[in-house]
Amino acid sequence: MSTGGAEGTASDTGRQAWLRTVAADVARLDRSSSAERAADILRRSITEGALPPGAQLSEVELTEVLEVSRNTLREAFRLLTHEGLLVYKLHRGVFVPELDEHDVIDLYRLRRVLEVDVVRGLADRDPELPAGRLEPLHDDVEAAEAAASADRWPAVGTANMRFHEHLIGLADSARMDAMTGRLLAELRLLFHVIATPRELHEPYIARNRGLFELLEARKYEQAAADLHQYLLDSEQGILAAFRDKGLRGPVGT
């Protein structure tokens, strides 16, 4: 991974830490790990914020830490390129994409369709939602609150991602779960435009707690309405940050 420019030297420590994390993930997989499993590790690295927009992926480094062949790694790259999580630049290599304002609007439109519908649909699908189904969301809320108390704001971001992943998981849909993996990874790329993780995530810690409590009380319509506004507010915050930095869409789009 390389970000180039003035940030290149400063990113060395982060790159090495990320490679160690990848190696630890590999140690938990069997030795016959496929391209799909390698892609899963890289996708998770994006979702957890370890691979920022514009980062270049090194075949030499990754074949070593992922313990896969170059052909297997290239297949993993192709899978993630198809998902829009990597881009190939001719004569330069493979990079994490840099998203723009149009991506913000598109991704948040999808979030509202998915997340709000899942919550609203609980009234019909599972009106007596067992408490155990909400335990992962409760754990995510508590993890975010603990990380915030310890001033570990990237960890707050990861807990927030897991909260929304588990929220969509309440639909019990394998297809929606698969879509969510890509969606959350792209969202994390958007979040890098905010100056600090604290600025991005702090306002939503209490709102996640509020959503959890509404679900726990089986107030699904109110939870859906609050979540809809939550997502609108989040979208506007991200759009404002993009506009402040002049990161609009390409000319003609």
N, C-alpha and C positions, 0 to 999 in steps of 0.2 A: 504494500500500500504506500502510495506517495501522493502528497498534496501539492508539491512543487512550490516555486516562488519563495517569498520571504518566510512562509510558514514551514518550509521543508525541514529545516533543522529542528525547529521546535516540535515537529510532529514525530520525530524519531522515537522518543520515549513512548508516545501513545501507540505508535506502530508496533513496537516490541511488546508492549502490554497486550495489545490485541492479538498478536501472533501466539503469545502464551495462552491466552484464553481459548483460541482456536485449537491449540494442541491439547488443552485439557478436555475440550469437547470431543476430540477424536479419541481420546483415551477411554471415553465412555461408550464408544461405538465398537462394533465387531470389526475384525480385520478385513472383512469383505465389503466394506462400506461402498455404496454405489455413488454414481453422480448425483442422484436425488438426495442422498444423505449429505454429501459435500455441499450441495446447493442449500440444504436446510441450515447448515451451520453458517454459511455466508449470509443467508436471508436473516437469520437471527442476529448476526452481527450488525446488520443495517437497522433492524428493528430496535436493538438496544443502544443504538447511537455510536457504535464503535467505528463504523465506516461512514464518514461524512460525505456530502456531495462533492464531486470532483476528485475523490481519492482514486488512485490508480492501483490495480491489483497486480501483483507480481506472480507470474507462473512459477518462478524458481522458488520463492518463499513458500507459496501455498502448496505446491506438490510435496514439499518436505514436511510442513506441519500437518497437512491433511492426510499424509501418508497414502497418496493416490498417484496414479500415473498421470502424465501430462494429457493423455487422451481423455481420461476420466474427468480431469479438472476442466478441460475445454468443453466437455459435455455439460458440466455443471454451469459453466459460464453461459452456454447456449440456453439452458433452461431459464436462467435468471434474466438474460437478455430478452427472451420471449415474454417474460413477466414485466419488463420495463424497469427492472431493478439494476441492470448493468447496461452499458452501451459500449460498442466496439468502435474505436476511432482508427481509421486506416493509417498504417505505419506508426501508430502510437501505442496501441494496446487497449486494454479493457478498463473501464472507469465506472465509478458510481455516478449516476446522472445528476445533473443540476436541474431542479424543477423550477417552474415559473408560476405566475399568477393564475394562468388558466388551469394548471394542475391543481392549485388550491381549490378553485371553484368546483372542478370536476370531482375531486376526491371527497370534498365535504358534501356534495350532492349525494354521492354514493353512501357516505356515512349516515346521512339522515334516512335514506331509504332503508338501509339495513338495520341500524340500531334502534331507531324509533319504532319500526315495524315489529322487531323482535319483542320489545317491551310491551307495546300495545297488544300484541297477539297473545301475551301470557294470560290475559283475561279469558280467552277462549281455549287455549291449549292446556293451560295448567293453572286454573284459578286457585287451587290449594297447593301452590308451589312448596314442596318440602323444604324445610330449613337447610337441609344438607346441600341442596342445589345452589344455595347462595354463599356457602362457606368460602369458595375461591374468591368471590368478590369481596367478602369481609376481610379475608387475608390480604388482598391487594390494597384495600383502603388502609389497613393497619400498617402494612409495609411502607406505604407512601408517607403516612404520618410519622412513623419512626425515622425514616430517611430524612424527612424535612427537619425533624428535631436535631438530627446529627449533621445538618447542613450538607447532606449528600444528594444534591439536586439531580444529577443524572440518574441515580437510583430511584428518585421520585418519578422521573419520566418513564423508566422501565416498569415500575409498578402501575402507573397510569395506563400504559399500553396493555398490560396484562388484565387490568380491570375491564377494558373495552373488549378484549379478546374473550374473556369469560362471559361478559354480558351477551355478546353475539352467540356464544356457545349455549346459552339457555334455549336457543331455537332447536337444538338437537338435529342440526343439518350438517352433514359432512361436506356438502358443496359450499355452504356458507362459511364453514370453518376454513376450508381451503382458500376461499376468496379473501378471508380476513387476514391470513398470513401475508399476502401481498399488499393488501390495503394498509396494514399497520407499518410495514416496512417503508412504503412510500410516504406515509405520514411522518415518520421519523425524519425522513429527508427534508420535509417541509419545515420541521421544527428547528432545524439547524440555523434558519435565518434569524431567529430570535436571539438577541444579544447574549442572554444568560439563561440557563435552564430554570433558574428560580423565577425569573420574570415570566417565563412561559407557563410553568406548572403550578406555582403557588396558588393562584386563584381557583384552581380546580380541585384541590385536595378536599376542601370542605364540600364542594358540590358533588364529588364522588361519594362522600359519606352520606350526603342528603339523598342521592339516588338509591344507594343501598338501603337506607332506612325506609324509603317509600316502597321499594320492592319487598322488603321484609314485612311491611304492613299490608302488602298486597293491594296497594293503591296504584294500580298499573296505569290508569289513564293519566293521573297526575304525574307519575314518573315519566311517562312518554312525553307529556307537554313540557316538563322541566328539561328533559334530555334534548328535545328539539331546540329550545332556547339556548341551552348549554352549547350545542353544536353551532348554532348561528353566531353566538358570541365568540367562540373559539375561531371560527372561520374569519370573522371580521378582524380579530387580533392578528392572525397570520397574514391576511391581506394587507393590513396596515404596515406590517413589518416589511413585506415584499415591496410595497410602494415606496416606503422610506428609502429602501436600498436600490430602487429603480429596477427591480427584477420583474418586469412585465413580460408578457408573451412575445414571441417572435413577430416581426412585422408581417401583416397580412393574415394573422390568425385571430 
